[in-house]
Structure formats: C-alpha cells, structure tokens
Amino acid sequence: MSVFIPEKIYGIIGYPLGHSLSPLLHNWGFSKSRIQAVYMSWPLEPENLDNFMKGFRTLPVSGASVTIPHKLAVRNFIDRETDRAKGAGAVNTLYWENGQLVGDNTDVAGCYAPLEAEADKIKTALVLGAGGAARAAVCGLQILKIDNISISNRTASKAQDLADEFQISHVDWDNRGKERYDLIINTTPLGMSGERIGICPMIMDNVESDTIVYDLVYNPLETELLKRASEKGAKTISGIEMFLHQGLEQFRIWTGKNLDPDSARELLLSKLR
Ligand code: NAP
C-alpha cells in the first residue's frame, strides 16, 4: 500500500469558510498534475490572523488563498504586494518568492476573464455594489479598456468614493434601472442561497436581448437576476466563471501549471448541482 506524503501544504483562510470550493479545485489540480501537495481549509477568526501569520512564516506552508474577512488585513503581514493587488486594494493569494511573502490578487483576472471574448462589444457597464468584489470588477473592466463604467450601491457614499478613486460615474441606487447598459455586473450578495435567495439586485426595465448580465453570486447557479435576464433573452454569465478563473490563476502562480478550464468547470458544476 502506498502512503501519500504531501511535500507542500496550501490552504484557504477565511471566516466563516462554509463549503468553500477551493479545496476541491486545488486538490483535484494537484492530483491531475501529479504534484505531492495538499490544500486545506483553515477557518480563521479575525482576531487570530496575527498568530496565524506568524505560524505561516515558521511552518512549511507554501501558499494560501485569502477570503472574507481577511483580504485587507492580511496586507499588514506580507513583505511585498504585486501591482494587481495594489490596484485592487486587496490580497486573495499568498506565495513565496526569494524568501519574501508576496500578496497577489487573482480576483481581478478571474472577474474579467469570462468577458474577454466580448470586450469589444461592451461600451457601457454598470457595477452593482461597492465592496471588495466591486473593486475587482471595476479594475478588470478598466483592464479591458471599457471607458464608460458606472457604479451603484445601496450606501451611496461608498459608490461615490469608488467612483472618485477609479474616475468612473456614480448612479443613485434608486436610478440603477433607468439607463441601458451593455453589461451589468452584480457584486452584491443579493440572490445568494439563504435568506437573500430570490432577490433580484437590478431593476430590469432596460435589460434587453443584447445585454450581458454577469452575476458574481454562484450559489445558486441560476440566481433570480440571471433567471430574469434569460427571460429577456440576454446573455448571462454565472459567478462560477469568476471563481474558476481566479482559482486557475492561483494554481498557475503556485505550480507554474495550467489546468484544463473545461474539466475544472465540470468538477465545480458537478459539486454545485
Ligand atoms: P462586501 O465587501 O461585503 O460588499 C458587499 C456589497 O453588497 C456592498 O456594496 C453592500 O452594500 C452590498 N449589499 C449587501 N447587502 C445588500 C442588500 N441587502 N441590498 C443592497 N446591497 C447590499 O462583499 P464582497 O467581497 O464585495 O462580495 C460580495 C459578493 O460577491 C459575495 O457575496 C459573493 O457572492 C460575490 N463574490 C463572488 C466571487 C466569485 O468568485 N464568484 C468572488 C468574490 C465575491 P452597502 O455598502 O450598502 O453595505
């Protein structure tokens, strides 16, 4: 009988972690690529981040994913930040380089990857929400060179702050359905499984068959927003695409290897279904 002894340890920190799909994706990737590594789930309360990061530096941990609520605070414990982490103002990936602990951000690439093929057609975009995912979305849209970006949020001051920082437009939450946009991205948790399921974050009057509607929520796979957009004949993109692409990019950073996106998507969808 052969015994599996991992040579490298990775994991995810966040709180609460719930049923994160990251261990499934990365452990599958290690197995497919014949890499002797393991990826673990590390639920970590905010007050324990300091101690955890001390351990991270002394124990043989090769890298980690970082999720809510640590994406900002973890920046205090690293040696260097990549340009894309600086741009997004948040870190979701840790890795070692020449003895330095580096903080990177793959959410930005994960968010815009599913839009790349359509980028030429998108002239106007509306981002709903103004939290961490909204920042990643706005950064991604600017990388795709979409000039006319608007942002709308329940708390207007937060959207206004992001609009000022990224030099984009602000739209009042009550007016978010008044104009037509080529692309609408939901970055709020409205529509998520649990008490918010069934809530649509957008006023759909101006959603048309040539609108692209992208919901970063992926549980359920078909949110109320995507259901209503489909009924209008719009093209829809599920948040599982962002999750998939940010994860593939993390895997590439840690291992230098590309996983097959179609097989990885099938793996994630089989779990979610
Ligand atoms: P966050 O920083 O807490 O921001 C949440 C945003 O949603 C805020 O702008 C908040 O508005 C708004 N919001 C919350 N409850 C609302 C409500 N009842 N009505 C209207 N607006 C509401 O969270 P985040 O990190 O940006 O993540 C947001 C969501 O994005 C997550 O729930 C997750 O589903 C999704 N996400 C997906 C991926 C992926 O890989 N697909 C990755 C990251 C995030 P206020 O400012 O008014 O509070």
Residues whose N, C-alpha, C, O or C-beta is under 5 A from the ligand:
A	BS01	NAP	G129 A130 G131 G132 A133 A134 N153 R154 T155 K158 T187 T188 P189 L216 V217 G239 I240 M242 F243
